[in-house]
Each structure stands twice: as structure tokens, then as C-alpha cells.
Amino acid sequence: MITYDINEIREILPHRYPFLMVDKIIELEPRVRIVGVKQVTANEHFFEGHFPEAPVMPGVLQIEALAQVGAILALREFEGRKNLIPFFSGIEKARFRKPVVPGDTLLLEVTALRIGSRVQKMRGEAKVDGAITAEAEIMSVIGERS
């Protein structure tokens, strides 16, 4: 089984704090499926305004976390990936099922629907304790970093 720690993730993804939304990869089946983990802590920058008295991780950031995990699945297939960057090209069938709060462990499971030379389509589910918190189909285009 293929796994990645945070240092290996940084070798693949161009994202950095405060926008790197995946802490580790715990399962990876190349070109098929990947599972990542995001430890949601009280120190997340978005909790300062969403919402200070009742902190909830924004659903769109859960989708972003799924997209980053999916980007790892796709980018690892490219030689010269340090010169590439994934861009959202679409989000479909997004649903938000339950809140994610500080202390939660967000499990991010992404399945490839299409991995092409530039265009990717994946289905993702974010879960806490086995319950789906967010889900979506995510499309991206792999572009050159400038």
C-alpha cells in the first residue's frame, strides 16, 4: 500500500499553509483511488470568522480538501509534476451533510472517474467517524506553473 506523509505531499502539491488541506495519505491505488486525512484543529485560520462562537469548517474547504487529495492521485502520474498545477474546472453534485468541527478527523476518499493527460474527473467523499460530511464530483485541468 502506498502512503505519503506531509513532506511527501509537499513534494507533489503546490499548496502551502494556510491552504494545504491534507495532512497525510493513508491509502493509494494508482489511477483508481486515494484516501487522505485532514486533522481539523481549533487553530485553523478559517475558524476565526466561521464562526467564532460555534466553529464549523466551511463546506467549500471540505471540497477543496477532496480536490487536493484528488490532485495527488493525478499529479503523481506526471513526470515533471513540480512544473504543474491543478486548477478547478468544475464541481458537480456537491452536497454538505453534517458539520465538521475542531477536533474532528476528516477522512477524504477520492475515486478517479477519469484521469487524462490534462483533464481529470473524480468523485470525493469527506467523512467524520464514518458519516459523510461532504461529497462532490470534481473536475480539474492540469496546467503549467508560470
C-alpha positions as CSV (number, residue, x, y, z in Angstrom):
1,M,0.0,0.0,0.0
2,I,1.3,3.5,-0.9
3,T,1.2,6.2,1.8
4,Y,2.5,9.7,2.0
5,D,3.5,11.9,4.9
6,I,3.3,15.7,4.9
7,N,6.8,16.1,3.4
8,E,5.9,13.8,0.5
9,I,2.6,15.6,0.0
10,R,4.5,18.9,-0.3
11,E,6.7,17.4,-3.0
12,I,3.6,16.7,-5.1
13,L,1.2,19.6,-4.3
14,P,1.9,23.3,-4.8
15,H,-0.4,24.3,-1.9
16,R,1.1,25.7,1.3
17,Y,-0.1,27.0,4.7
18,P,-2.8,28.2,5.3
19,F,-4.3,26.5,2.2
20,L,-2.7,23.0,2.3
21,M,-5.8,20.9,3.4
22,V,-4.3,17.4,3.6
23,D,-2.0,16.1,6.3
24,K,-1.3,12.5,5.1
25,I,-2.3,9.9,2.6
26,I,-3.2,6.6,4.1
27,E,-4.2,4.6,1.0
28,L,-3.4,4.9,-2.6
29,E,-4.3,2.7,-5.6
30,P,-2.6,4.4,-8.6
31,R,-5.1,5.9,-11.1
32,V,-8.0,4.4,-9.1
33,R,-8.5,5.6,-5.5
34,I,-6.8,7.6,-2.8
35,V,-7.6,8.3,0.9
36,G,-6.2,11.2,2.8
37,V,-6.6,12.7,6.3
38,K,-7.1,16.2,7.5
39,Q,-6.8,16.8,11.2
40,V,-9.2,19.7,12.0
41,T,-7.8,21.7,14.8
42,A,-9.1,24.7,16.7
43,N,-6.1,26.7,15.3
44,E,-7.4,26.6,11.7
45,H,-7.4,30.2,10.3
46,F,-11.0,29.9,9.0
47,F,-12.5,29.4,12.4
48,E,-11.6,33.0,13.3
49,G,-14.6,34.1,11.2
50,H,-16.6,30.9,10.5
51,F,-17.9,31.0,13.3
52,P,-16.1,32.3,16.4
53,E,-18.7,31.2,18.9
54,A,-19.6,27.9,17.1
55,P,-16.7,27.0,14.8
56,V,-17.6,25.0,11.7
57,M,-15.3,24.1,8.8
58,P,-16.7,25.6,5.6
59,G,-18.2,23.1,3.2
60,V,-16.3,24.6,0.3
61,L,-13.0,23.9,2.2
62,Q,-14.0,20.3,2.6
63,I,-14.4,20.2,-1.2
64,E,-11.0,21.9,-1.6
65,A,-9.5,19.2,0.7
66,L,-11.1,16.5,-1.5
67,A,-9.7,18.2,-4.6
68,Q,-6.2,18.4,-3.1
69,V,-6.3,14.6,-2.4
70,G,-7.5,14.0,-5.9
71,A,-4.7,16.2,-7.2
72,I,-2.2,14.0,-5.5
73,L,-3.7,11.0,-7.3
74,A,-3.5,12.7,-10.6
75,L,-0.2,14.6,-10.3
76,R,1.8,11.6,-9.2
77,E,1.3,10.2,-12.7
78,F,3.1,13.1,-14.3
79,E,6.9,13.4,-14.8
80,G,7.9,17.0,-14.2
81,R,5.0,17.5,-11.8
82,K,6.9,20.3,-10.0
83,N,6.1,22.4,-13.0
84,L,2.4,21.6,-13.0
85,I,-0.6,23.0,-11.1
86,P,-4.2,21.7,-10.8
87,F,-7.0,24.1,-11.5
88,F,-10.7,23.5,-10.7
89,S,-12.7,23.4,-13.8
90,G,-16.0,22.2,-12.3
91,I,-17.8,21.0,-9.2
92,E,-21.0,18.9,-9.6
93,K,-23.4,17.2,-7.3
94,A,-21.9,18.9,-4.2
95,R,-23.8,18.1,-1.0
96,F,-23.0,19.0,2.6
97,R,-24.3,16.5,5.1
98,K,-23.1,17.4,8.6
99,P,-20.8,20.0,10.3
100,V,-17.1,19.4,10.7
101,V,-15.8,21.0,14.0
102,P,-12.4,21.4,15.7
103,G,-11.1,18.0,16.9
104,D,-12.6,16.1,14.0
105,T,-10.5,13.8,11.8
106,L,-11.7,14.3,8.3
107,L,-11.2,11.3,6.1
108,L,-11.0,12.2,2.4
109,E,-11.8,9.4,-0.1
110,V,-11.5,10.2,-3.8
111,T,-12.1,7.8,-6.7
112,A,-11.0,8.5,-10.2
113,L,-13.7,8.7,-12.8
114,R,-11.3,9.9,-15.5
115,I,-7.6,10.6,-15.3
116,G,-6.4,12.1,-18.6
117,S,-3.3,13.8,-19.8
118,R,-4.7,17.2,-18.7
119,V,-8.4,16.8,-17.6
120,Q,-9.3,14.9,-14.5
121,K,-12.7,14.0,-13.1
122,M,-13.1,12.4,-9.6
123,R,-15.8,11.7,-7.0
124,G,-15.0,12.5,-3.5
125,E,-16.5,11.9,-0.1
126,A,-15.4,13.6,3.2
127,K,-16.3,11.7,6.3
128,V,-16.0,12.0,10.1
129,D,-16.4,8.8,12.1
130,G,-17.8,7.1,9.1
131,A,-20.6,9.7,8.4
132,I,-20.4,11.6,5.2
133,T,-19.9,15.4,5.8
134,A,-19.5,16.5,2.2
135,E,-19.4,14.9,-1.3
136,A,-19.0,16.1,-4.9
137,E,-17.8,15.3,-8.3
138,I,-14.7,17.4,-9.0
139,M,-13.2,18.3,-12.4
140,S,-9.7,19.8,-12.8
141,V,-7.3,20.8,-15.6
142,I,-3.6,20.3,-15.1
143,G,-1.8,23.5,-16.2
144,E,1.8,24.7,-16.3
145,R,3.1,26.8,-13.4
146,S,4.3,30.2,-14.6
